[in-house]
Amino acid sequence: MEGTEFWKMQGSGNDFILIDNRAGKISEKDMAGLVQPLCMRRMSVGADGLIFIMGSKTHDFSWRFFNADGGEVEMCGNGSRCAARFAYLNGIAGPEMTFETLAGTIKAVVNGRTVKVLMPVPSRISNDIALVLDDGFPGDKKTLPSAPEIPGGLSRMADFINTGVPHAVIRVKDIHNHNVKAEGRAVRYHPRFAPAGTNADFMVVTGPNDIMMRTYERGVEGETLACGTGAIACALTSAARGDVVSPVRVKTAGGETLVIYFEVRKDGFEKVFLEGNTSLIYKAVLGKEAF
């Protein structure tokens, strides 16, 4: 894998490694094994996830998306925006494109640094799920990220929605001082969402078109500066409660703003778009000591 070219990009605070693998230089069986070493911060490139751009017979391209822990997932909102801009800048697709993901076909439009993607149709919302949180988790605790203890028997109410990947949305009063690391970890591993687990979003509505949010991401196993599918989850669950209307501006932990557009239907939502900025941070080649 030495000598492989890659781009480092970020979308509203989520950062990714992107590799054009349409020629199949990296075999599919080798992909997952590269992810953890390359995504490890301070030891290698460092990123929230790794995106392999693959060929497609029916779309402009397809992708394989891996979280930093090496697990492949169906969808990543901010990752999809970075992938679209990568494809456009590399001449793989025009400014309007479609590409394949495990969550379905994604349509994207690139306008300078701004990328807008049409997301998969979300699942129906499950409202008011009662969660009792504690600091005990299944499996070996030593394999999980450390987190401050939280009071045993702490109760939270969550809404659940799948926006390409699963999200549990919890409304809080003080978004700035909320213990996202501890509670997010407890929600992520809660038996209610076993065995796959869930992402955990903590949010507050600040206006009819505005939300502030923080996310504990499954697969990254910690709080991230942004989460596109999480921003959609916060917007749609809030809209279902009548708290916001489209378009919804979602301010993330990193200070960036994502914009969510959607149409309300009797049985849910459709034409859900995610829009925000992307940045090409640098282009480089992997050295033999990067793994």
Secondary structure, DSSP 8 states (H G I E B T S, - for coil): -TT-EEEEEEETTEEEEEEE-TT--S-HHHHHHHHHHHH-TTTSS--SEEEEEE--SSSSEEEEEEETTS-B-S--HHHHHHHHHHHHHTTSS-SEEEEEETTEEEEEEEETTEEEEE-------EEEEEEEE-S--SS-GGGS-------TTEEEEEEEEESSSEEEEEE-S-TTT--HHHHHHHHHT-GGGTTT--EEEEEEEEETTEEEEEEEETTTTEEES--HHHHHHHHHHHHHTTS--SSEEEE-TTS-EEEEEEEEETTEEEEEEEEEEEEEEEEEE--TT--
